[in-house]
Amino acid sequence: MSSQITVTVDGAPRSIESGTRIRDVLLDGPRKIRDIVAAKLDGKVVDLSLPIETDATIEPVLTDSAEGIDVLRHSTAHLMAMAVRALY
Protein backbone atom coordinates (compact mmCIF):
# COMPACT_ATOMS: atom_id res chain seq x y z
CA MET A 1 0.00 0.00 0.00
CA SER A 2 1.62 3.23 -1.12
CA SER A 3 0.99 6.52 0.58
CA GLN A 4 1.51 9.94 -0.88
CA ILE A 5 3.43 12.66 0.93
CA THR A 6 4.08 16.29 0.06
CA VAL A 7 7.59 17.61 -0.40
CA THR A 8 8.49 21.20 -1.10
CA VAL A 9 11.45 21.77 -3.43
CA ASP A 10 12.49 25.30 -4.43
CA GLY A 11 9.27 26.62 -2.90
CA ALA A 12 7.01 24.39 -4.99
CA PRO A 13 5.04 21.60 -3.28
CA ARG A 14 4.95 18.19 -4.99
CA SER A 15 3.21 14.95 -4.21
CA ILE A 16 5.44 11.87 -4.19
CA GLU A 17 5.26 8.32 -2.92
CA SER A 18 6.49 7.78 0.64
CA GLY A 19 9.93 6.15 0.61
CA THR A 20 11.17 7.96 -2.50
CA ARG A 21 14.87 8.80 -2.26
CA ILE A 22 15.90 12.45 -2.13
CA ARG A 23 18.10 11.89 -5.19
CA ASP A 24 15.10 10.82 -7.25
CA VAL A 25 13.13 13.90 -6.23
CA LEU A 26 15.98 16.27 -7.11
CA LEU A 27 16.60 14.58 -10.48
CA ASP A 28 13.25 15.99 -11.61
CA GLY A 29 14.41 19.55 -10.85
CA PRO A 30 16.21 22.12 -12.97
CA ARG A 31 19.68 21.30 -11.63
CA LYS A 32 21.88 18.45 -12.77
CA ILE A 33 22.55 15.81 -10.14
CA ARG A 34 26.31 16.25 -10.58
CA ASP A 35 25.94 19.78 -9.18
CA ILE A 36 24.31 18.45 -6.01
CA VAL A 37 26.43 16.82 -3.30
CA ALA A 38 23.83 16.49 -0.52
CA ALA A 39 20.46 17.89 0.50
CA LYS A 40 18.85 19.65 3.40
CA LEU A 41 15.80 17.84 4.68
CA ASP A 42 13.87 20.27 6.87
CA GLY A 43 17.11 22.20 7.43
CA LYS A 44 19.35 19.20 8.27
CA VAL A 45 22.09 18.16 5.82
CA VAL A 46 21.50 14.55 4.74
CA ASP A 47 22.68 12.02 2.16
CA LEU A 48 20.96 11.90 -1.24
CA SER A 49 20.07 8.23 -0.80
CA LEU A 50 17.86 8.90 2.24
CA PRO A 51 14.22 7.86 1.69
CA ILE A 52 11.61 10.50 2.51
CA GLU A 53 8.90 9.11 4.77
CA THR A 54 6.93 12.21 5.81
CA ASP A 55 6.00 15.64 4.45
CA ALA A 56 9.19 17.70 4.21
CA THR A 57 11.04 20.58 2.65
CA ILE A 58 14.07 19.66 0.55
CA GLU A 59 16.86 22.01 -0.49
CA PRO A 60 19.76 20.84 -2.67
CA VAL A 61 23.27 21.44 -1.33
CA LEU A 62 25.33 22.46 -4.34
CA THR A 63 28.98 21.52 -4.80
CA ASP A 64 30.06 25.15 -5.07
CA SER A 65 28.34 26.28 -1.84
CA ALA A 66 30.07 26.53 1.55
CA GLU A 67 28.03 23.58 2.87
CA GLY A 68 28.76 21.60 -0.29
CA ILE A 69 32.49 22.12 0.11
CA ASP A 70 32.24 20.96 3.74
CA VAL A 71 30.43 17.78 2.63
CA LEU A 72 33.03 17.09 -0.07
CA ARG A 73 35.92 17.60 2.37
CA HIS A 74 34.28 15.33 4.95
CA SER A 75 33.65 12.60 2.38
CA THR A 76 37.18 12.90 1.02
CA ALA A 77 38.60 12.52 4.53
CA HIS A 78 36.67 9.26 4.94
CA LEU A 79 37.94 7.97 1.58
CA MET A 80 41.50 8.83 2.49
CA ALA A 81 41.17 7.06 5.86
CA MET A 82 39.82 3.95 4.12
CA ALA A 83 42.73 4.00 1.67
CA VAL A 84 45.29 4.34 4.47
CA ARG A 85 43.69 1.45 6.37
CA ALA A 86 43.77 -0.69 3.21
CA LEU A 87 47.48 0.05 2.73
CA TYR A 88 48.53 -0.48 6.33
Buried (B, 14 or more C-beta within 10 A) or exposed (E): EEEEBEBBBEEEEBEBEBEBBBBBBBEEBEEEEEBBBBBBBEEEBBBBEBEBEEBBBBBBBBBEBEBBBBBBEEEEEEEEEEEEEEEE
